[in-house]
Structures are given as structure tokens and as C-alpha cells.
Amino acid sequence: MSGSVARAGRPRPQGSGWELAVWYLMRLTGLALFVLALTHFLIVHLVVDPSVHNWTGLAMALRNQQISDFPLCNKSFDLSYCGNDL
């Protein structure tokens, strides 16, 4: 290979037609899969409900307590029942 840089994968087909369309489709599909996986990672691991961090404190506060104290403790920790405080 004199002067050319080797690339991984199949080289781009010459000309136009079905082969070129499939070549582009496969590359766009791979790119879309990467973007979807990155978006999934961001949503699942980085976007959290603000009250998530307080639920452990609520569990510690309710140890050896009656269940009737739950609504009071829930509001004093400013938690959401459905987990949707955004």
C-alpha cells in the first residue's frame, strides 16, 4: 500500500446502484445503533430522580417504627410516592 491508509472493513464500492446503497445503509445502521446505545446509557445511568438519594435515609428513619409513620416521614424527606420528582 504505497501512500494509502488501510481501513477496517470493506472498501466503498465504486459506481452507484444497489451495492452502494446497501454499503451506506450498513454504515448508517451501525451509527444509529451506537447513538441508541449511548443514549440508553445516559438515560439509565446518569438521569436519576432527585428523591432517589433520600430513600435510604427514609428506610433508616423507619426502622423499628410503625407503618403509620410512613406518610409523615415521606413528606419530611420530600419524597415522591411515584418516584417522579423531575
matplotlib code that plots the C-alpha trace (Angstrom):
import matplotlib.pyplot as plt

x = [0.0, 2.0, 0.7, -2.8, -4.1, -5.6, -9.2, -11.0, -14.0, -15.0, -13.9, -16.6, -17.9, -17.2, -20.1, -23.7, -26.6, -27.8, -24.3, -23.6, -27.0, -26.5, -23.0, -24.3, -27.3, -25.0, -22.8, -25.8, -27.3, -24.1, -24.0, -27.7, -27.0, -24.1, -26.2, -29.1, -26.7, -25.1, -28.5, -29.7, -26.6, -27.1, -30.8, -30.4, -27.2, -27.0, -30.6, -32.0, -34.9, -33.8, -35.5, -33.6, -30.8, -33.2, -35.0, -32.1, -32.5, -36.2, -35.5, -33.2, -35.7, -38.5, -36.5, -38.5, -41.3, -45.0, -46.1, -48.5, -45.4, -44.6, -46.6, -45.1, -41.6, -42.2, -43.1, -40.4, -37.8, -39.6, -40.0, -42.5, -44.7, -44.4, -40.7, -41.3, -39.9, -38.5]
y = [0.0, 2.9, 6.2, 4.9, 4.3, 0.9, 1.0, -1.7, -3.3, -3.5, -0.5, 1.7, 0.3, 2.2, 3.5, 3.7, 1.4, -1.3, -2.2, 1.4, 1.9, -1.2, -0.1, 3.2, 1.6, -0.8, 2.1, 4.3, 1.3, 0.9, 4.6, 4.5, 1.5, 3.4, 6.5, 4.5, 2.6, 5.8, 7.4, 4.4, 4.5, 8.2, 7.8, 4.7, 5.6, 9.4, 10.7, 9.9, 11.1, 13.7, 11.8, 8.6, 9.5, 10.2, 6.8, 5.2, 7.8, 7.1, 3.4, 4.2, 6.6, 4.0, 1.2, -0.3, 2.1, 1.6, 1.8, 4.7, 6.9, 6.4, 9.4, 11.8, 10.6, 10.5, 14.2, 15.2, 13.7, 15.5, 12.2, 11.4, 8.3, 7.5, 8.4, 11.1, 14.4, 15.7]
z = [0.0, -1.2, 0.2, 1.1, 4.6, 5.3, 6.7, 8.5, 6.8, 3.2, 1.0, -0.5, -3.8, -7.0, -9.0, -8.0, -7.5, -5.2, -3.8, -2.9, -1.2, 0.9, 1.8, 3.1, 4.8, 6.8, 8.0, 9.0, 10.8, 12.8, 13.6, 14.7, 17.0, 18.6, 19.2, 20.7, 23.0, 24.2, 24.7, 26.7, 28.9, 29.6, 30.5, 32.6, 34.5, 34.6, 34.7, 38.2, 40.2, 42.8, 45.6, 44.9, 47.2, 50.1, 50.1, 52.0, 54.7, 54.9, 55.3, 58.2, 59.8, 59.7, 61.3, 64.2, 63.6, 62.8, 59.2, 60.1, 60.4, 56.7, 55.2, 57.8, 57.1, 53.4, 53.3, 55.8, 53.4, 50.5, 48.6, 45.8, 46.0, 42.4, 42.1, 39.6, 41.1, 37.9]

ax = plt.figure().add_subplot(projection="3d")
ax.plot(x, y, z, "-o")
ax.set_aspect("equal")
plt.show()
